[in-house]
Amino acid sequence: MITIRRAVFPAAGLGTRFLPATKAQPKEMLALVDKPIIQYAVEEAVASGLENLIIITGRGKNAIEDHFDVSFELEKILEERGKPDLLKLVRAVSDMVHIAYVRQKEALGLGHAILVARDLVNNEPFAVLLGDDIIESETPCIRQMMDVYQRYGTSVVAIMEVPKEEVSRYGIIKGTPLPGEEGRLFDLQDMVEKPSAHEAPSNLAIIGRYILTPAIFETLGGTERGRGGEIQLTDGLRRLLANERILGYRFHGKRHDAGDKLGFLKATVEFALKNEDLGPEFRRYLSSLRLGESQK
């Protein structure tokens, strides 16, 4: 079985939920404590053993490339000012992994973003990581899914339980649990994009981690534009499901929705509390707030 070596990071979206902050900077570069959102996903891929990363960018996304590139001027200044710790931190980002960039010339949806990576994926199974979803876990989420692929040899989508009243925010699966998998793996029968609560086939939502076979490219190439005039990945996966098995995997870990303002704020607080330098003082500060009075 072919080993998964490549990961695709769609990062060409407009980031309208965070306007005006994203008017002149990519949403993916918004800082969660001291790292841009996209770096968390890149670090997850690297920790999972993925060798070649492909970031799908668009107009106004140059800051992403600059972030993962070498910054000679900054490194020289840090070296001259005797700041070896910061120099090491900066170099670690650019030395992390090899990254290739492809531009999505039109914002035609997640499915189209994956489609433009076709030539670089080279007809192999590959991982897809959406930077909006930051997942904390002992074993990286995408590594867990790669292990599932090695056992079953088919596409895998990450899923998690969500409250029934929130199903309209997600793609929801209809599936059958696989015997002997402790309720972690499901054979998918269908997927519904953002259904109402009474139409949803379950409360198992698709989260931004995928292992896909190269057959997805031909499927997406024949997928018509759907909601919002975009090529939806869920529509492509439904067409793929007609010809190929797809598994849903309930991953181990905690997911943070950094693509939503409230989710981003919650993640910022939680990551700050876990930060060795900031955590203790930040916890004391939060404890000092008289939240009940501030809400009046």
TORMAR-393403 format. One line per 4 residues: number of its first residue (from 1); for each residue x, y, z of N, C-alpha, C. Coordinates in nm, 2 decimals. Example, Ala and Ser with C-alpha at 12.3 -4.5 7.8 and 13.67 -1.06 7.14 Angstrom:
<sites>
1> 1.32:-0.57:0.78:1.23:-0.45:0.78:1.32:-0.33:0.78  1.28:-0.22:0.71:1.37:-0.11:0.71:1.29:0.00:0.79
</sites>
This chain:
<sites>
1> 0.08:-0.12:0.00:0.00:0.00:0.00:0.09:0.12:0.00  0.05:0.22:-0.08:0.12:0.35:-0.09:0.12:0.42:0.04  0.24:0.47:0.09:0.24:0.55:0.21:0.20:0.69:0.18  0.12:0.75:0.27:0.08:0.89:0.25:0.20:0.98:0.29
5> 0.23:1.06:0.19:0.35:1.15:0.21:0.31:1.30:0.20  0.20:1.33:0.14:0.17:1.47:0.11:0.04:1.52:0.19  0.05:1.65:0.22:-0.07:1.71:0.28:-0.10:1.84:0.21  -0.23:1.86:0.19:-0.28:1.98:0.13:-0.35:2.07:0.23
9> -0.32:2.20:0.22:-0.38:2.30:0.32:-0.45:2.40:0.24  -0.58:2.40:0.22:-0.66:2.50:0.15:-0.65:2.63:0.23  -0.60:2.74:0.17:-0.58:2.86:0.25:-0.61:2.98:0.16  -0.71:2.97:0.07:-0.74:3.07:-0.03:-0.87:3.15:0.00
13> -0.93:3.11:0.11:-1.06:3.17:0.15:-1.05:3.32:0.18  -1.16:3.39:0.18:-1.16:3.54:0.20:-1.16:3.57:0.35  -1.20:3.48:0.43:-1.20:3.51:0.58:-1.30:3.62:0.62  -1.41:3.62:0.55:-1.51:3.72:0.58:-1.57:3.73:0.72
17> -1.56:3.62:0.79:-1.61:3.61:0.93:-1.53:3.70:1.02  -1.40:3.73:0.98:-1.32:3.81:1.07:-1.29:3.95:1.01  -1.37:4.00:0.92:-1.35:4.13:0.87:-1.39:4.23:0.98  -1.32:4.35:0.99:-1.22:4.40:0.90:-1.08:4.35:0.93
21> -1.06:4.26:1.03:-0.92:4.22:1.06:-0.85:4.15:0.94  -0.93:4.09:0.86:-0.88:4.01:0.74:-0.88:4.09:0.61  -0.91:4.22:0.62:-0.91:4.30:0.50:-0.78:4.30:0.43  -0.67:4.31:0.51:-0.53:4.33:0.45:-0.44:4.22:0.50
25> -0.49:4.12:0.57:-0.40:4.01:0.61:-0.48:3.88:0.60  -0.42:3.76:0.57:-0.49:3.64:0.56:-0.55:3.59:0.69  -0.66:3.54:0.69:-0.72:3.48:0.81:-0.63:3.38:0.88  -0.56:3.30:0.79:-0.47:3.20:0.84:-0.35:3.25:0.92
29> -0.33:3.38:0.91:-0.22:3.44:0.98:-0.26:3.51:1.11  -0.39:3.51:1.14:-0.43:3.56:1.27:-0.36:3.48:1.38  -0.31:3.54:1.48:-0.23:3.48:1.58:-0.32:3.42:1.69  -0.30:3.29:1.72:-0.36:3.22:1.84:-0.25:3.22:1.94
33> -0.25:3.31:2.03:-0.14:3.34:2.13:-0.02:3.39:2.06  0.07:3.30:2.02:0.20:3.34:1.96:0.23:3.27:1.83  0.13:3.20:1.77:0.15:3.14:1.64:0.03:3.17:1.55  0.05:3.18:1.42:-0.06:3.20:1.33:-0.14:3.07:1.32
37> -0.27:3.08:1.29:-0.36:2.96:1.29:-0.30:2.85:1.21  -0.25:2.88:1.09:-0.21:2.78:1.00:-0.09:2.70:1.05  -0.01:2.76:1.13:0.11:2.69:1.18:0.08:2.57:1.27  -0.04:2.58:1.34:-0.08:2.46:1.42:-0.11:2.34:1.33
41> -0.17:2.37:1.22:-0.20:2.25:1.13:-0.07:2.20:1.06  0.02:2.29:1.02:0.14:2.25:0.96:0.22:2.17:1.06  0.23:2.21:1.19:0.30:2.13:1.29:0.24:2.00:1.31  0.11:1.99:1.30:0.04:1.86:1.31:0.08:1.76:1.20
45> 0.09:1.82:1.08:0.13:1.74:0.96:0.27:1.69:0.98  0.36:1.78:1.02:0.50:1.74:1.04:0.52:1.64:1.15  0.44:1.65:1.26:0.45:1.56:1.37:0.39:1.42:1.32  0.31:1.42:1.22:0.25:1.29:1.17:0.34:1.23:1.07
49> 0.46:1.29:1.03:0.55:1.23:0.94:0.53:1.26:0.79  0.44:1.36:0.77:0.42:1.40:0.63:0.54:1.48:0.58  0.58:1.45:0.46:0.71:1.51:0.41:0.69:1.63:0.32  0.58:1.63:0.24:0.56:1.73:0.14:0.43:1.80:0.16
53> 0.44:1.93:0.19:0.31:2.01:0.22:0.28:2.10:0.10  0.15:2.11:0.07:0.11:2.19:-0.04:0.00:2.29:0.02  0.03:2.42:0.01:-0.06:2.52:0.06:-0.13:2.59:-0.06  -0.26:2.59:-0.06:-0.34:2.65:-0.17:-0.36:2.79:-0.13
57> -0.31:2.89:-0.20:-0.32:3.03:-0.16:-0.40:3.10:-0.27  -0.42:3.23:-0.24:-0.50:3.31:-0.34:-0.45:3.45:-0.33  -0.52:3.54:-0.39:-0.48:3.68:-0.39:-0.47:3.74:-0.24  -0.36:3.81:-0.21:-0.34:3.87:-0.08:-0.30:3.77:0.02
61> -0.24:3.66:-0.02:-0.20:3.56:0.08:-0.05:3.55:0.09  0.03:3.65:0.04:0.17:3.64:0.04:0.23:3.63:0.18  0.16:3.67:0.28:0.21:3.67:0.42:0.23:3.52:0.46  0.15:3.43:0.41:0.17:3.29:0.45:0.30:3.24:0.40
65> 0.33:3.27:0.27:0.46:3.22:0.21:0.58:3.29:0.29  0.56:3.42:0.32:0.67:3.49:0.39:0.69:3.42:0.53  0.59:3.38:0.59:0.60:3.33:0.73:0.68:3.20:0.73  0.67:3.11:0.63:0.74:2.99:0.63:0.87:2.99:0.55
69> 0.90:3.11:0.50:1.03:3.13:0.43:1.14:3.18:0.52  1.26:3.18:0.48:1.37:3.23:0.55:1.36:3.39:0.55  1.39:3.44:0.67:1.39:3.59:0.68:1.53:3.63:0.72  1.61:3.66:0.62:1.76:3.68:0.65:1.77:3.81:0.73
73> 1.70:3.92:0.70:1.71:4.04:0.77:1.68:4.03:0.92  1.57:3.96:0.95:1.53:3.94:1.08:1.63:3.85:1.16  1.68:3.75:1.10:1.77:3.66:1.16:1.90:3.73:1.19  1.95:3.82:1.10:2.07:3.90:1.12:2.05:3.99:1.23
77> 1.94:4.06:1.24:1.92:4.15:1.35:1.91:4.08:1.49  1.84:3.97:1.49:1.84:3.89:1.62:1.97:3.84:1.66  2.05:3.80:1.56:2.19:3.75:1.59:2.28:3.87:1.64  2.27:3.98:1.58:2.35:4.10:1.62:2.31:4.15:1.76
81> 2.18:4.13:1.80:2.13:4.18:1.92:2.14:4.08:2.03  2.20:3.96:2.00:2.23:3.86:2.10:2.10:3.80:2.16  2.01:3.76:2.07:1.89:3.70:2.11:1.88:3.56:2.05  1.96:3.46:2.10:1.96:3.33:2.04:1.83:3.25:2.05
85> 1.76:3.27:2.16:1.63:3.20:2.17:1.53:3.24:2.06  1.52:3.37:2.04:1.43:3.41:1.93:1.48:3.37:1.80  1.61:3.38:1.78:1.67:3.33:1.65:1.64:3.19:1.62  1.65:3.11:1.72:1.62:2.96:1.71:1.47:2.94:1.68
89> 1.38:3.02:1.74:1.24:3.01:1.72:1.20:3.05:1.57  1.26:3.15:1.52:1.24:3.20:1.39:1.29:3.10:1.28  1.41:3.05:1.31:1.46:2.95:1.21:1.39:2.82:1.21  1.33:2.78:1.33:1.25:2.66:1.34:1.13:2.66:1.24
93> 1.07:2.77:1.22:0.96:2.78:1.14:1.00:2.76:0.99  1.10:2.82:0.95:1.14:2.81:0.81:1.21:2.67:0.78  1.27:2.61:0.88:1.34:2.48:0.86:1.24:2.36:0.88  1.12:2.39:0.91:1.02:2.29:0.96:1.00:2.18:0.85
97> 0.98:2.22:0.73:0.94:2.12:0.62:0.94:2.19:0.49  0.95:2.11:0.38:0.94:2.16:0.25:0.79:2.19:0.21  0.77:2.32:0.16:0.63:2.36:0.13:0.63:2.41:-0.01  0.53:2.36:-0.09:0.50:2.41:-0.22:0.37:2.49:-0.22
101> 0.36:2.59:-0.31:0.24:2.67:-0.31:0.18:2.67:-0.45  0.04:2.66:-0.45:-0.04:2.67:-0.57:-0.14:2.78:-0.55  -0.16:2.86:-0.65:-0.26:2.96:-0.63:-0.40:2.92:-0.69  -0.50:2.94:-0.61:-0.64:2.92:-0.66:-0.68:3.06:-0.71
105> -0.69:3.07:-0.84:-0.72:3.20:-0.90:-0.85:3.26:-0.87  -0.95:3.17:-0.85:-1.09:3.22:-0.82:-1.13:3.14:-0.69  -1.20:3.21:-0.60:-1.25:3.15:-0.48:-1.38:3.07:-0.51  -1.35:2.95:-0.56:-1.46:2.86:-0.60:-1.49:2.75:-0.51
109> -1.45:2.76:-0.39:-1.49:2.66:-0.29:-1.38:2.56:-0.25  -1.40:2.49:-0.14:-1.31:2.39:-0.09:-1.28:2.28:-0.19  -1.38:2.23:-0.26:-1.36:2.13:-0.36:-1.27:2.17:-0.47  -1.29:2.29:-0.51:-1.20:2.35:-0.62:-1.06:2.37:-0.57
113> -1.04:2.41:-0.45:-0.91:2.43:-0.39:-0.83:2.30:-0.39  -0.89:2.20:-0.35:-0.83:2.07:-0.35:-0.79:2.02:-0.50  -0.88:2.05:-0.59:-0.87:2.02:-0.73:-0.74:2.08:-0.79  -0.71:2.20:-0.75:-0.59:2.27:-0.81:-0.46:2.21:-0.76
117> -0.47:2.13:-0.66:-0.34:2.06:-0.61:-0.31:1.93:-0.68  -0.40:1.90:-0.78:-0.39:1.77:-0.85:-0.25:1.73:-0.90  -0.19:1.83:-0.97:-0.06:1.79:-1.03:0.05:1.77:-0.93  0.05:1.84:-0.81:0.15:1.82:-0.71:0.13:1.70:-0.62
121> 0.00:1.65:-0.62:-0.03:1.53:-0.54:0.03:1.41:-0.61  0.03:1.41:-0.74:0.10:1.30:-0.81:0.03:1.17:-0.80  -0.10:1.17:-0.81:-0.18:1.04:-0.82:-0.15:0.95:-0.70  -0.14:1.01:-0.58:-0.12:0.93:-0.46:-0.23:0.97:-0.36
125> -0.26:0.88:-0.26:-0.34:0.92:-0.15:-0.28:1.04:-0.07  -0.36:1.13:-0.02:-0.30:1.24:0.05:-0.39:1.29:0.16  -0.33:1.37:0.25:-0.41:1.43:0.36:-0.45:1.57:0.33  -0.56:1.61:0.39:-0.61:1.75:0.38:-0.64:1.80:0.52
129> -0.58:1.91:0.55:-0.60:1.97:0.68:-0.65:2.11:0.67  -0.76:2.14:0.73:-0.82:2.28:0.73:-0.77:2.35:0.85  -0.70:2.46:0.83:-0.64:2.54:0.94:-0.74:2.59:1.04  -0.86:2.61:1.00:-0.96:2.66:1.10:-0.99:2.56:1.22
133> -0.97:2.43:1.19:-0.99:2.33:1.29:-0.85:2.30:1.36  -0.83:2.34:1.48:-0.71:2.31:1.56:-0.75:2.20:1.65  -0.68:2.08:1.64:-0.71:1.97:1.72:-0.60:1.93:1.81  -0.62:1.93:1.94:-0.53:1.89:2.04:-0.54:1.74:2.07
137> -0.44:1.67:2.06:-0.44:1.52:2.09:-0.30:1.47:2.11  -0.30:1.36:2.19:-0.17:1.30:2.22:-0.10:1.25:2.09  -0.18:1.17:2.01:-0.13:1.13:1.88:-0.20:1.23:1.78  -0.12:1.30:1.69:-0.19:1.39:1.60:-0.31:1.33:1.53
141> -0.41:1.41:1.51:-0.54:1.36:1.45:-0.51:1.31:1.31  -0.43:1.38:1.23:-0.41:1.33:1.09:-0.33:1.20:1.10  -0.24:1.18:1.20:-0.17:1.05:1.21:-0.26:0.94:1.25  -0.36:0.97:1.33:-0.46:0.86:1.36:-0.53:0.82:1.24
145> -0.56:0.92:1.15:-0.64:0.88:1.03:-0.55:0.81:0.93  -0.42:0.85:0.92:-0.33:0.78:0.84:-0.32:0.63:0.88  -0.32:0.61:1.01:-0.32:0.47:1.06:-0.44:0.39:1.01  -0.56:0.46:1.01:-0.68:0.40:0.97:-0.67:0.36:0.82
149> -0.61:0.46:0.74:-0.59:0.43:0.60:-0.50:0.31:0.58  -0.40:0.30:0.65:-0.31:0.18:0.64:-0.38:0.05:0.66  -0.48:0.05:0.75:-0.55:-0.07:0.78:-0.66:-0.10:0.67  -0.72:0.00:0.62:-0.84:-0.02:0.53:-0.82:0.02:0.39
153> -0.72:0.10:0.36:-0.68:0.14:0.22:-0.79:0.22:0.15  -0.86:0.30:0.22:-0.97:0.38:0.16:-0.98:0.52:0.22  -1.05:0.61:0.16:-1.07:0.75:0.21:-1.13:0.75:0.35  -1.08:0.85:0.43:-1.13:0.86:0.57:-1.16:1.01:0.59
157> -1.27:1.04:0.66:-1.30:1.17:0.70:-1.31:1.18:0.85  -1.26:1.28:0.91:-1.27:1.30:1.06:-1.42:1.34:1.09  -1.47:1.28:1.20:-1.60:1.31:1.24:-1.60:1.33:1.39  -1.70:1.41:1.44:-1.72:1.42:1.59:-1.87:1.45:1.62
161> -1.91:1.42:1.74:-2.04:1.44:1.78:-2.06:1.59:1.81  -2.17:1.65:1.76:-2.21:1.79:1.79:-2.35:1.79:1.84  -2.38:1.89:1.92:-2.52:1.91:1.97:-2.62:1.91:1.85  -2.74:1.85:1.87:-2.83:1.85:1.76:-2.87:1.98:1.71
165> -2.87:2.09:1.80:-2.90:2.22:1.75:-2.79:2.29:1.67  -2.68:2.22:1.66:-2.57:2.28:1.58:-2.54:2.21:1.45  -2.62:2.10:1.41:-2.59:2.03:1.29:-2.60:2.11:1.17  -2.68:2.22:1.17:-2.69:2.30:1.05:-2.57:2.38:1.01
169> -2.46:2.37:1.10:-2.34:2.43:1.07:-2.23:2.34:1.00  -2.27:2.21:0.99:-2.17:2.12:0.94:-2.22:2.03:0.83  -2.13:1.95:0.77:-2.17:1.84:0.69:-2.19:1.72:0.78  -2.30:1.65:0.77:-2.34:1.55:0.86:-2.34:1.41:0.79
173> -2.29:1.31:0.86:-2.29:1.18:0.79:-2.40:1.09:0.83  -2.43:1.00:0.74:-2.52:0.88:0.77:-2.43:0.76:0.75  -2.41:0.68:0.86:-2.32:0.57:0.85:-2.35:0.46:0.95  -2.28:0.35:0.93:-2.30:0.23:1.01:-2.17:0.20:1.08
177> -2.17:0.18:1.22:-2.05:0.15:1.29:-1.99:0.02:1.25  -1.86:0.02:1.24:-1.79:-0.10:1.20:-1.77:-0.19:1.33  -1.80:-0.32:1.32:-1.78:-0.41:1.43:-1.64:-0.41:1.48  -1.62:-0.41:1.61:-1.49:-0.42:1.67:-1.41:-0.30:1.67
181> -1.47:-0.18:1.64:-1.39:-0.06:1.64:-1.44:0.04:1.75  -1.51:-0.01:1.85:-1.55:0.07:1.97:-1.62:0.19:1.93  -1.70:0.19:1.83:-1.78:0.31:1.79:-1.69:0.42:1.73  -1.57:0.39:1.69:-1.48:0.50:1.63:-1.49:0.50:1.48
185> -1.52:0.39:1.41:-1.52:0.39:1.27:-1.66:0.36:1.21  -1.70:0.44:1.11:-1.83:0.42:1.05:-1.81:0.40:0.90  -1.89:0.31:0.84:-1.90:0.30:0.69:-2.00:0.40:0.65  -1.96:0.50:0.57:-2.05:0.61:0.53:-2.14:0.56:0.42
189> -2.27:0.60:0.44:-2.37:0.57:0.34:-2.42:0.70:0.27  -2.40:0.81:0.33:-2.44:0.94:0.27:-2.38:1.05:0.36  -2.38:1.17:0.30:-2.34:1.30:0.37:-2.44:1.41:0.33  -2.47:1.49:0.42:-2.57:1.60:0.40:-2.50:1.73:0.44
193> -2.50:1.83:0.35:-2.43:1.95:0.39:-2.53:2.04:0.46  -2.50:2.08:0.59:-2.57:2.18:0.67:-2.72:2.15:0.67  -2.76:2.03:0.72:-2.91:2.00:0.72:-2.97:2.07:0.84  -3.10:2.08:0.84:-3.18:2.13:0.96:-3.17:2.02:1.06
197> -3.21:2.05:1.18:-3.20:1.95:1.29:-3.29:1.83:1.26  -3.41:1.85:1.20:-3.50:1.74:1.18:-3.47:1.66:1.05  -3.38:1.72:0.97:-3.34:1.65:0.85:-3.21:1.57:0.86  -3.14:1.61:0.97:-3.00:1.55:0.98:-3.01:1.40:1.01
201> -2.93:1.32:0.94:-2.93:1.17:0.96:-2.86:1.13:1.09  -2.78:1.22:1.15:-2.72:1.18:1.27:-2.67:1.32:1.33  -2.59:1.31:1.44:-2.53:1.43:1.49:-2.38:1.42:1.48  -2.33:1.33:1.39:-2.19:1.32:1.36:-2.15:1.41:1.25
205> -2.06:1.51:1.28:-2.03:1.61:1.19:-1.89:1.59:1.13  -1.87:1.62:1.00:-1.74:1.61:0.94:-1.66:1.73:0.98  -1.53:1.71:1.02:-1.44:1.81:1.07:-1.33:1.82:0.97  -1.25:1.92:0.98:-1.15:1.96:0.87:-1.03:1.87:0.87
209> -1.04:1.74:0.87:-0.93:1.65:0.84:-0.98:1.54:0.75  -0.90:1.51:0.65:-0.94:1.41:0.55:-0.82:1.33:0.50  -0.84:1.21:0.47:-0.74:1.13:0.39:-0.82:1.09:0.27  -0.76:1.13:0.15:-0.84:1.11:0.03:-0.75:1.03:-0.07
213> -0.82:0.94:-0.15:-0.75:0.87:-0.26:-0.75:0.96:-0.38  -0.66:0.94:-0.47:-0.65:1.03:-0.59:-0.78:1.03:-0.68  -0.87:0.93:-0.66:-0.99:0.92:-0.73:-1.08:1.05:-0.71  -1.05:1.12:-0.60:-1.13:1.24:-0.57:-1.12:1.35:-0.67
217> -1.00:1.35:-0.74:-0.98:1.45:-0.84:-1.07:1.44:-0.96  -1.08:1.32:-1.01:-1.18:1.30:-1.12:-1.32:1.33:-1.08  -1.35:1.29:-0.96:-1.48:1.32:-0.90:-1.51:1.47:-0.89  -1.42:1.54:-0.84:-1.44:1.68:-0.82:-1.44:1.75:-0.96
221> -1.36:1.70:-1.05:-1.36:1.76:-1.19:-1.49:1.75:-1.26  -1.58:1.65:-1.22:-1.71:1.64:-1.27:-1.82:1.69:-1.18  -1.78:1.75:-1.07:-1.88:1.80:-0.98:-1.93:1.94:-1.02  -2.06:1.96:-1.03:-2.11:2.10:-1.06:-2.10:2.19:-0.94
225> -2.11:2.32:-0.97:-2.11:2.41:-0.86:-2.24:2.40:-0.78  -2.22:2.40:-0.65:-2.34:2.39:-0.56:-2.37:2.52:-0.48  -2.38:2.50:-0.35:-2.42:2.62:-0.27:-2.32:2.73:-0.29  -2.37:2.85:-0.31:-2.29:2.97:-0.32:-2.21:2.98:-0.45
229> -2.25:2.89:-0.55:-2.18:2.89:-0.68:-2.04:2.83:-0.67  -2.01:2.75:-0.56:-1.88:2.69:-0.54:-1.89:2.54:-0.56  -1.77:2.48:-0.58:-1.76:2.34:-0.59:-1.73:2.29:-0.45  -1.83:2.22:-0.40:-1.83:2.18:-0.26:-1.76:2.04:-0.24
233> -1.67:2.03:-0.15:-1.61:1.90:-0.12:-1.71:1.80:-0.08  -1.81:1.83:-0.01:-1.91:1.73:0.04:-1.98:1.67:-0.09  -2.01:1.76:-0.19:-2.07:1.71:-0.31:-1.98:1.61:-0.38  -1.85:1.64:-0.38:-1.75:1.55:-0.45:-1.74:1.42:-0.37
237> -1.74:1.43:-0.24:-1.73:1.31:-0.16:-1.86:1.22:-0.18  -1.97:1.28:-0.19:-2.09:1.20:-0.22:-2.08:1.12:-0.35  -2.03:1.19:-0.45:-2.01:1.12:-0.58:-1.90:1.01:-0.57  -1.80:1.04:-0.50:-1.69:0.94:-0.48:-1.75:0.82:-0.40
241> -1.84:0.84:-0.31:-1.90:0.73:-0.23:-1.98:0.64:-0.32  -2.03:0.68:-0.43:-2.10:0.59:-0.52:-2.01:0.49:-0.59  -1.88:0.51:-0.58:-1.78:0.42:-0.65:-1.68:0.36:-0.55  -1.67:0.42:-0.44:-1.56:0.39:-0.35:-1.60:0.40:-0.20
245> -1.55:0.31:-0.12:-1.58:0.31:0.02:-1.52:0.44:0.09  -1.59:0.50:0.18:-1.54:0.61:0.26:-1.57:0.58:0.41  -1.47:0.60:0.49:-1.49:0.57:0.63:-1.50:0.71:0.71  -1.58:0.71:0.81:-1.58:0.82:0.91:-1.51:0.78:1.03
249> -1.42:0.86:1.08:-1.34:0.83:1.20:-1.36:0.93:1.31  -1.41:0.88:1.43:-1.42:0.96:1.55:-1.29:0.97:1.61  -1.22:1.08:1.59:-1.08:1.09:1.64:-1.07:1.11:1.79  -0.96:1.08:1.85:-0.93:1.11:1.99:-0.87:1.25:1.99
253> -0.92:1.34:2.07:-0.87:1.47:2.09:-0.98:1.58:2.10  -0.93:1.70:2.12:-1.02:1.81:2.14:-1.01:1.91:2.02  -1.12:1.94:1.96:-1.12:2.03:1.84:-1.16:2.17:1.88  -1.08:2.27:1.83:-1.11:2.41:1.85:-1.15:2.47:1.72
257> -1.26:2.54:1.71:-1.31:2.60:1.59:-1.25:2.74:1.58  -1.13:2.76:1.52:-1.07:2.89:1.51:-1.12:2.97:1.39  -1.22:2.91:1.32:-1.27:2.99:1.20:-1.40:3.07:1.24  -1.43:3.06:1.37:-1.55:3.13:1.42:-1.50:3.23:1.53
261> -1.55:3.35:1.53:-1.50:3.45:1.63:-1.50:3.40:1.77  -1.62:3.34:1.81:-1.63:3.29:1.95:-1.54:3.18:1.97  -1.53:3.09:1.88:-1.44:2.97:1.89:-1.29:3.01:1.90  -1.26:3.12:1.82:-1.13:3.17:1.82:-1.09:3.23:1.96
265> -1.19:3.30:2.02:-1.16:3.36:2.15:-1.15:3.25:2.26  -1.23:3.15:2.25:-1.22:3.04:2.34:-1.09:2.97:2.33  -1.05:2.94:2.21:-0.92:2.88:2.19:-0.80:2.96:2.24  -0.81:3.09:2.22:-0.71:3.18:2.26:-0.69:3.17:2.42
269> -0.80:3.17:2.49:-0.80:3.16:2.63:-0.74:3.03:2.67  -0.78:2.92:2.61:-0.73:2.79:2.65:-0.59:2.77:2.62  -0.54:2.81:2.51:-0.40:2.80:2.47:-0.31:2.89:2.56  -0.37:3.01:2.59:-0.29:3.10:2.68:-0.27:3.04:2.82
273> -0.38:2.97:2.87:-0.37:2.91:3.00:-0.27:2.80:3.01  -0.25:2.73:2.89:-0.15:2.62:2.88:-0.01:2.67:2.85  0.01:2.79:2.82:0.14:2.84:2.79:0.22:2.86:2.91  0.34:2.80:2.91:0.43:2.80:3.03:0.46:2.94:3.08
277> 0.49:3.03:2.99:0.52:3.17:3.03:0.40:3.25:3.07  0.29:3.24:3.00:0.18:3.32:3.02:0.08:3.26:3.12  0.07:3.13:3.12:-0.04:3.06:3.19:-0.07:3.11:3.33  0.03:3.10:3.42:0.01:3.13:3.56:-0.05:3.27:3.58
281> 0.02:3.37:3.52:-0.02:3.51:3.54:-0.16:3.54:3.47  -0.18:3.47:3.36:-0.31:3.49:3.29:-0.42:3.43:3.37  -0.40:3.32:3.43:-0.50:3.25:3.52:-0.54:3.35:3.63  -0.43:3.41:3.69:-0.46:3.50:3.80:-0.54:3.62:3.76
285> -0.51:3.67:3.64:-0.59:3.78:3.58:-0.73:3.74:3.56  -0.76:3.63:3.50:-0.90:3.58:3.48:-0.97:3.57:3.61  -0.90:3.51:3.71:-0.96:3.50:3.84:-1.00:3.63:3.91  -0.93:3.73:3.87:-0.95:3.87:3.93:-1.07:3.94:3.87
289> -1.11:3.89:3.75:-1.22:3.96:3.68:-1.35:3.94:3.75  -1.43:4.04:3.76:-1.56:4.03:3.83:-1.66:4.03:3.71  -1.67:3.91:3.65:-1.75:3.89:3.53:-1.89:3.93:3.54  -1.95:3.89:3.66:-2.09:3.92:3.68:-2.12:4.07:3.67
293> -2.04:4.15:3.73:-2.06:4.29:3.72:-2.04:4.35:3.59  -1.93:4.30:3.51:-1.90:4.35:3.38:-2.01:4.33:3.28  -2.10:4.23:3.30:-2.21:4.20:3.21:-2.33:4.29:3.23  -2.33:4.37:3.34:-2.45:4.45:3.37:-2.45:4.57:3.28
</sites>
